[in-house]
Amino acid sequence: SGVGACRRVWLDPEPAAHPAALAAIADADLILLGPGSLFTSVLPHLAVGEIADAVVASKGLRAYVCNIMTQPGETDGIDAATHLDRVLEMAPGGVDVVVVHDGGIEPPALAHYAAQGQEPVIVDVAALEARGVRVVCADLAEDDQVVRHAPEALADVLEPLAREGADRRAESASAYPA
């Protein structure tokens, strides 16, 4: 892992989860972790133990959308597999699918980010799969100076995952009648 990269997130004291949040997770066809800053947007939710437990127990499909670029002081030098490791430390077994960017990034944007010490997150599909997840690769970067997920491209990836999650939940419900 990179010098200066964060290792973990915790909340002290740990808050109780809101019952409506737990109900929504239990009822979700697709639980989406990300996109967003790993240590300041994704992991803090999982630092609430009841939330992490609900994600792990979910019958829906659980997807982690990995950032396209590293973030200074947060994920310096951290590859996609290490991003996933941090999520799985908080919610063991709580990810079924990892969505990663697979495509070009405009050279001016790369130069802009390099000047700030940021680089594309390295994706090793085999390393991700070795962690027991399915990897969905797609060209997700917006063609812009700011490298972020293009909403339409991300939606194209997530819509079939939501349908798959709905099918999984339906199969689970019919296998274990109430």
Backbone as a ProteinNet text record, in pm:
[ID]
protein_1_A
[PRIMARY]
SGVGACRRVWLDPEPAAHPAALAAIADADLILLGPGSLFTSVLPHLAVGEIADAVVASKGLRAYVCNIMTQPGETDGIDAATHLDRVLEMAPGGVDVVVVHDGGIEPPALAHYAAQGQEPVIVDVAALEARGVRVVCADLAEDDQVVRHAPEALADVLEPLAREGADRRAESASAYPA
[TERTIARY]
84	0	87.4	31.4	108.9	142	246.9	286.5	176.8	134.7	33.7	-108.7	-126.6	-262.1	-330.7	-461.1	-539.7	-543.3	-570.9	-582.6	-725.3	-788.1	-918.8	-1000.6	-1130	-1224.1	-1302	-1327.6	-1413.3	-1488.4	-1595.7	-1675.9	-1674	-1646.5	-1637.5	-1711.8	-1822.1	-1882	-1955.4	-1968.7	-2038.2	-2187.6	-2245.2	-2388.5	-2474.7	-2598.8	-2696	-2745.7	-2776.6	-2831.4	-2977	-3019.7	-3160.6	-3241.1	-3350.9	-3429.6	-3473.8	-3506.1	-3548.8	-3434.2	-3311.8	-3196.1	-3178.6	-3192.8	-3180.4	-3290	-3412	-3523.1	-3498.2	-3446.2	-3418.8	-3311.4	-3208	-3102.1	-3159.6	-3242.7	-3301.2	-3390.9	-3450.9	-3546.6	-3484.3	-3355.3	-3291.1	-3259	-3285.2	-3242.2	-3093.8	-3047.6	-2907.5	-2859.4	-2753.9	-2689.1	-2563	-2554.9	-2445.8	-2353	-2228.9	-2125.2	-2037.9	-2048.3	-1976.5	-2067.1	-2016.9	-1880.7	-1866.8	-1745.4	-1717.7	-1586.8	-1544.1	-1418.4	-1425.6	-1328	-1330.8	-1342.9	-1253.3	-1246.8	-1341.8	-1393.7	-1481.3	-1624.5	-1651	-1788.3	-1839.2	-1754.5	-1799.9	-1788.1	-1668.8	-1645.4	-1715.2	-1737.7	-1805.6	-1942.3	-2016	-2145.2	-2127	-2021.7	-1996.2	-1933.3	-1890.6	-1838	-1949.8	-2074.4	-2190	-2213.8	-2181.4	-2183.6	-2313.4	-2426.6	-2555.9	-2574.7	-2521.6	-2530.7	-2445.2	-2321.8	-2232.9	-2295.3	-2352.1	-2415.3	-2533.9	-2610.9	-2727	-2682.5	-2574.2	-2521.2	-2474.7	-2402.2	-2352.5	-2468.5	-2576.4	-2690.5	-2787.3	-2770.5	-2865.5	-2878.3	-3001.5	-3027.6	-3013.8	-3005.4	-2987.3	-2843.1	-2816.9	-2681.4	-2607.4	-2484.3	-2404	-2289.2	-2286.6	-2185.6	-2103.4	-1973	-1882.3	-1833.8	-1856.3	-1810.1	-1678.7	-1569.5	-1436.3	-1409.7	-1340.6	-1301.8	-1213.5	-1215.7	-1134.2	-993.3	-983.9	-855.9	-827.8	-698.1	-659.8	-687.3	-688.7	-713.8	-598.3	-538.9	-423.2	-455.5	-363.1	-379.4	-481	-544.5	-649	-618.9	-601.1	-578.6	-454.8	-355.5	-231.1	-174	-149.7	-83.4	-166	-294.2	-378.4	-451.2	-436.4	-502.9	-646.5	-718.6	-860.1	-877.2	-787.6	-799.7	-785	-696.4	-679.9	-799.6	-857.7	-983.8	-1086.9	-1100.6	-1197.7	-1164	-1035	-994.6	-1046.1	-1036.1	-1081.3	-1232.5	-1307.8	-1453.5	-1483.2	-1413.2	-1439	-1393.8	-1297.6	-1259.8	-1376.5	-1453.8	-1566.9	-1692.3	-1705.4	-1825	-1779.6	-1724.9	-1671.7	-1777.1	-1742.7	-1836.1	-1946.5	-1937.2	-2046.4	-2041.7	-1959.3	-1953.1	-1959.8	-2052.7	-2065.3	-1997.9	-2006.3	-1960.6	-1878.5	-1768	-1690.5	-1697.8	-1736.6	-1745.8	-1621.9	-1546.5	-1422.7	-1420.8	-1347.3	-1329.6	-1230.3	-1266.4	-1178.2	-1188	-1095.1	-1097.4	-999.4	-996.1	-901.5	-946.1	-850.9	-877.9	-809	-878.7	-824.9	-687.3	-586.8	-453	-449.9	-527.5	-524.3	-573.2	-671.9	-721.9	-614.8	-546.9	-439.6	-331.1	-294	-190.6	-238	-363.9	-423.1	-417.4	-455.7	-455.2	-313.4	-224	-85.3	-21.9	-57.7	-4.6	-49.9	-159.2	-210.6	-173.3	-87.5	-43.4	-144	-234.3	-335.3	-307	-343.5	-323.4	-440.8	-457.2	-566.3	-547.8	-658.3	-654.3	-621.4	-517.5	-476	-573.6	-620.5	-717.3	-650.8	-644.8	-596.4	-717.5	-780.4	-905.6	-885.2	-775.1	-750.2	-738.9	-673.5	-660.2	-797	-882.6	-1017.9	-1096.6	-1092.3	-1166.3	-1117.8	-989.3	-933.8	-997.7	-1060.8	-1128.8	-1275.4	-1312.6	-1446.4	-1554.5	-1516.6	-1615.5	-1615.1	-1726.1	-1733.5	-1690.6	-1617	-1567.9	-1641.4	-1698.8	-1762.4	-1675.7	-1619.6	-1534.4	-1613.2	-1605.7	-1673.4	-1602.3	-1615.5	-1559.7	-1654.2	-1613.6	-1702.6	-1661.7	-1546	-1497.1	-1561.6	-1605.2	-1655.2	-1537.8	-1561.4	-1457.8	-1457.2	-1376.1	-1375.2	-1244	-1215.9	-1096.3	-1106.9	-1230.1	-1253.3	-1291.8	-1214.5	-1241.2	-1339.4	-1461.5	-1563.9	-1643.8	-1727.2	-1810.1	-1915	-1923.9	-2028.3	-2160.6	-2259.5	-2385	-2452.6	-2458.4	-2526.7	-2451.1	-2318.4	-2237.8	-2252.3	-2253.4	-2268.9	-2408.1	-2509.6	-2646.7	-2658.1	-2590.5	-2594.2	-2538.2	-2439.9	-2381.8	-2471.4	-2528.9	-2603.2	-2744	-2808.8	-2945.9	-2954.3	-2868.7	-2877.2	-2840.8	-2752.2	-2719.3	-2839.6	-2916.9	-3037.7	-3139.2	-3154.3	-3246.2	-3198.1	-3067.1	-3011.1	-3036.6	-3020.2	-3046.2	-3191.4	-3282.8	-3426.1	-3453.8	-3391.8	-3408.9	-3353.3	-3237.2	-3176.8	-3267.3	-3322.8	-3411.4	-3537.2	-3590.2	-3711.3	-3680.3	-3566.5	-3526.9	-3510	-3448.3	-3426.1	-3559.3	-3653.2	-3785.2	-3861.2	-3850.6	-3924.6	-3855.8	-3723.4	-3651.5	-3678.6	-3705.5	-3730.1	-3860.9	-3973.9	-4102.4	-4115.1	-4179.8	-4194.8	-4284.5
-118.7	0	123.6	234	354.9	425.9	506.7	588.3	692.2	705.6	805	759.3	639.5	590.9	557	577.4	540.5	388.6	341.3	197	156.9	231.3	190	308.9	282.6	384.2	325.6	406.1	362.4	482.5	455.5	558.7	532.4	636.2	619.9	734.4	707	573.7	532.2	401.3	350.1	379.5	446.7	477.4	356.5	361.9	259.6	293.2	190.2	211.2	253.8	336.6	377	257.1	221.8	104.5	111	229.3	241.6	205.5	239.3	204.1	52.7	-11	-157.4	-224.4	-170.8	-226.8	-208.9	-92.6	-66.6	-161.1	-185.8	-278.4	-419.1	-460.9	-595.2	-612.4	-503.9	-508.7	-475.5	-444.1	-396.7	-510.9	-485.9	-578.2	-559.8	-434.5	-401.2	-306.4	-345.7	-258.2	-207.3	-75.7	-12.7	55	10.2	71.9	152.4	284.2	370.2	409.9	483.7	537.7	650.3	673.6	779.8	753.5	850.6	839.5	718.2	631.3	505.4	530.6	612.6	627.6	733.1	821.1	926.4	916.3	831.1	815	671.4	574.3	434.4	366.2	368.7	292.6	345.9	477.9	523.1	458.4	430.8	363.3	222.7	156	19.7	17.1	133.6	141	131.7	143.9	118	-32.8	-104.8	-250.8	-310.2	-253.5	-307.8	-290.8	-182.5	-159.6	-263.1	-280.7	-379.6	-519.3	-554	-685.9	-701.5	-594.8	-600.4	-619.2	-552.7	-569.2	-713.7	-766.5	-904.4	-1003.3	-978.6	-1070.4	-1053.4	-948.3	-917	-1029	-1050.8	-1147.5	-1081.7	-947.4	-876.2	-887	-830	-828.1	-709.4	-734.3	-629.7	-593.9	-468	-423.6	-309.4	-317.9	-209.8	-144.8	-13.8	61.5	128.1	78.2	127.2	261.9	349	477.8	456.3	554.6	551.2	602.7	704.1	767.2	751.5	747.9	748.8	888	895.6	1023.6	1054.5	1173.1	1208.4	1200.8	1140.3	1130.2	1026.9	963.6	867.1	730.3	727.2	597.2	600.9	680.6	687.3	547.5	512.6	386.5	262.6	276.4	160.4	113.4	-14	-70.1	-112	-155.4	-191.1	-305.8	-403.9	-517.2	-471.1	-374.8	-323.8	-238.5	-163.4	-93.2	-196.4	-305.5	-409.6	-470.7	-494.5	-551	-464.8	-332.4	-243.2	-256.7	-270.1	-287.4	-421	-526.1	-659.4	-669.9	-589	-585.7	-534.8	-441.6	-382.8	-469.4	-540.4	-622.2	-753.9	-845.9	-971.5	-1047.1	-1078.5	-1149	-1059.6	-928.6	-837.6	-777.7	-832.8	-782.7	-901.4	-893.9	-997.8	-957.2	-827.9	-775.4	-649.3	-637.9	-513.8	-454.3	-326.7	-255.4	-167.4	-186.4	-110.3	-45.4	65.3	135.4	57.4	37.9	-27.2	53.3	141.8	227	340.3	426.1	535.7	649.2	735	860.3	967.2	1076.7	1183	1229.5	1240	1282.8	1414.1	1517.1	1639.5	1613.2	1526.4	1493.5	1418	1323.4	1249.2	1345.6	1441	1538	1624.7	1666.4	1747.1	1671.6	1544.7	1463.7	1431.4	1402.8	1371.4	1488.1	1610	1729.7	1736.2	1668.9	1665.1	1534.2	1455.7	1329.7	1218.1	1229.7	1125.9	1048.8	920.9	835.4	739.7	678.7	580.4	465.3	419.2	301.9	180.3	107.7	-10	-124.1	-185.8	-295.8	-425.1	-521.5	-656.1	-747.7	-783.3	-860.9	-992.8	-1061.7	-1191.1	-1173.6	-1066.6	-1041.4	-1015.3	-943.1	-918.7	-1049.6	-1126.3	-1253.4	-1349.5	-1342.9	-1429.7	-1400.4	-1285.2	-1248.8	-1291.8	-1368.6	-1428	-1338.5	-1239.2	-1150.1	-1164.3	-1124.6	-1113.6	-971.6	-957.3	-826	-784.4	-663.6	-605.7	-488.5	-500.5	-395.7	-319.6	-187.4	-105.6	28.7	92.1	226.1	322.5	368.1	445.7	591.1	629.9	765.6	866	978.3	1088.6	1150.5	1192.3	1262.5	1407.6	1436.5	1569.7	1586.6	1708.4	1737.9	1670.4	1658.6	1592.1	1447.3	1353.3	1212.3	1160	1138.8	1080.7	982.7	905.5	808.2	879.7	842.2	896.4	834.6	915.3	860.2	758.5	787.8	696.1	564.3	572.2	450	364.5	429.6	355.5	294	368.2	315.7	192.8	195.6	81.2	-44.9	-28.4	-141.7	-184.3	-86.7	-117.1	-169.8	-129.5	-176.3	-328.7	-396	-542.8	-604.6	-539.5	-591.8	-581.8	-474.7	-460.6	-568.6	-597.1	-704.8	-839.6	-862.4	-987.2	-997.2	-884.8	-884.1	-914.3	-860	-887.3	-1035.1	-1093.9	-1238.1	-1320.2	-1280.2	-1350.6	-1347.3	-1228.6	-1215.4	-1299.3	-1303.8	-1383	-1531.4	-1576.2	-1717.3	-1751.7	-1660.1	-1680.5	-1690.4	-1605.1	-1603.8	-1732.8	-1782.8	-1905.6	-2029.2	-2019.8	-2133.4	-2144.4	-2028.6	-2026.1	-1952.7	-2019.1	-1949.5	-1903.8	-1791	-1732	-1819.4
0	0	0	-42.4	-61.8	67.4	62.6	177.3	200.1	323.6	354.9	328.9	279.2	253.5	385.6	389.7	507.9	520.5	641.7	664	702.3	794	841.7	889.4	908.7	953.5	1071	1172.4	1282.1	1336.1	1407.8	1471.6	1621.4	1700.7	1845.3	1913.1	1979.2	1995.5	1868.2	1851	1732.4	1746.6	1646.9	1656.2	1622.6	1665.5	1626.8	1486	1409.6	1275.3	1285.6	1192.9	1187.9	1138.1	1205.7	1164.2	1017.4	967.5	827.4	732.2	771.3	688.3	683.9	799	804.2	721.4	728.5	650.4	501.3	462.5	320.5	268.4	347.8	306.4	290.6	386.4	381.2	258.9	213	103.1	-33.1	-35.3	-158.6	-255	-383.2	-488.3	-516.6	-509.8	-535.7	-427.9	-358.6	-261.4	-328.8	-339.7	-411.7	-311.9	-308.2	-226	-321.2	-314.7	-407.8	-521.6	-619.9	-619.9	-518.1	-478.3	-382.7	-312.3	-236.6	-163	-70	-79.9	-4.4	146.2	199.9	345.2	400.8	315.9	368	318	220.4	171.3	181.3	150.1	144.5	281.3	338.6	461.9	586.4	600.9	723.7	745.9	639.1	655.1	710.6	663.6	709.3	848.6	898.6	1035.3	1138.5	1092.5	1179.1	1170	1277	1274.5	1222.7	1265.5	1220.9	1069.7	1014.1	869.8	797	842.2	779.7	787.9	904.2	919.9	825.2	807.3	717.2	572.9	534.1	398.1	378.3	475.8	466.8	456.5	531.6	536.1	418.4	340.9	234	131.5	85.3	-21.8	-159.2	-161.2	-287.4	-335.1	-449.8	-505.4	-444.7	-400.3	-337.7	-432	-476	-572.9	-516	-534.5	-498.9	-628.2	-641.8	-758.2	-718.8	-774.7	-740	-806.6	-734.5	-791.2	-913.8	-1002.6	-1123	-1093.5	-1006.9	-973.2	-824.1	-788.8	-647.6	-591.1	-457.6	-391.5	-296.2	-309.8	-226.8	-77.4	-3.5	140.8	183.4	86.2	120.3	58.9	-72.7	-139.9	-229.1	-190.4	-267.6	-291.3	-417.6	-449.8	-422.6	-393.8	-361.6	-487.4	-518.8	-636.7	-603.6	-706.5	-688.3	-589	-591.7	-499.3	-354.4	-329.9	-193.8	-152.8	-248.1	-219.4	-170.6	-245.8	-209.7	-73.9	-48.6	80.9	196	182	288.8	309.9	200.8	212.2	280.7	239.9	296.3	442.2	483.3	625.5	709.6	653.5	725.1	713.9	600.7	574.4	509.4	589.5	533.7	452.1	327.7	240.1	186.2	207.2	173.5	34.4	-54.7	-192.3	-287.5	-384	-487.1	-617.2	-648.9	-777.4	-753.3	-825.9	-824.9	-964.8	-972	-1099.3	-1110.9	-1220.5	-1239.9	-1378	-1385.5	-1513.1	-1598.6	-1723.1	-1819.7	-1949.3	-1966.9	-2085	-2068.2	-2165.3	-2162.3	-2072.8	-2043.5	-1974.1	-2057.6	-2080.3	-2165.2	-2113.8	-2203	-2159.8	-2081.1	-2118.6	-2035.7	-1892.4	-1878.6	-1745	-1666.3	-1730.8	-1662.7	-1614	-1697.4	-1660.7	-1543.7	-1549.4	-1442.5	-1309.3	-1311.3	-1189.3	-1142.9	-1237.3	-1201.4	-1126.2	-1166.2	-1099.1	-953.7	-922.5	-783.9	-713.6	-776.9	-716.6	-729.8	-825.8	-844.8	-973.2	-969.2	-1085.8	-1097.9	-1214.9	-1228.1	-1128.5	-1072.2	-984.1	-1071.4	-1033.5	-1110	-1083.1	-1190.1	-1179.9	-1224	-1133.1	-1163.1	-1145	-1257.2	-1251.9	-1178	-1204.8	-1137.9	-986.6	-942.8	-798.3	-735.9	-807.1	-756.8	-750.8	-859.5	-863.4	-755.9	-722.1	-617.7	-482.3	-468.3	-343.9	-344.5	-446.8	-449.2	-505.4	-583.8	-643.4	-795.5	-855.8	-1001.6	-1036.4	-1145.2	-1186.7	-1312.9	-1309.8	-1427.3	-1471.1	-1591.7	-1647.4	-1752.8	-1748.7	-1848.6	-1858.2	-1973.5	-1991.2	-1920.6	-1804.7	-1718	-1699.4	-1750.6	-1725.4	-1819.8	-1760.6	-1842.4	-1916.9	-2039.8	-2115.9	-2071.5	-1972.2	-1913.6	-1838.3	-1798	-1718.6	-1581.8	-1530.6	-1402.4	-1431.9	-1378.8	-1406.2	-1302.1	-1346.7	-1260	-1344.1	-1276.6	-1347.3	-1431.6	-1557.1	-1644.2	-1601	-1563	-1509.4	-1601.1	-1731	-1823.7	-1834.7	-1841.1	-1852.8	-1727.1	-1611.5	-1486.5	-1478.1	-1519.1	-1519.1	-1609.3	-1723.8	-1816	-1750.3	-1661.2	-1589.1	-1473.1	-1402.1	-1279.4	-1303.7	-1412.3	-1438	-1444.8	-1523.9	-1523.5	-1388.6	-1312.3	-1179.5	-1086.7	-1097.5	-1015.4	-1051.3	-1181.2	-1222.5	-1168.4	-1174.8	-1122.3	-972.2	-901.2	-757.5	-725.9	-806.2	-785.9	-806.7	-908.3	-933.7	-817.4	-765.3	-651.7	-530.1	-502.2	-386.5	-404.9	-527.8	-554.7	-536.4	-586.7	-570.1	-422.5	-348	-205.5	-131.2	-168.8	-102.9	-131.3	-255.9	-290	-229.7	-208.2	-148.9	0.7	63.3	208.7	236.1	216.6	240.5	384.1	401	534.9	621.3
[MASK]
++++++++++++++++++++++++++++++++++++++++++++++++++++++++++++++++++++++++++++++++++++++++++++++++++++++++++++++++++++++++++++++++++++++++++++++++++++++++++++++++++++++++++++++++++

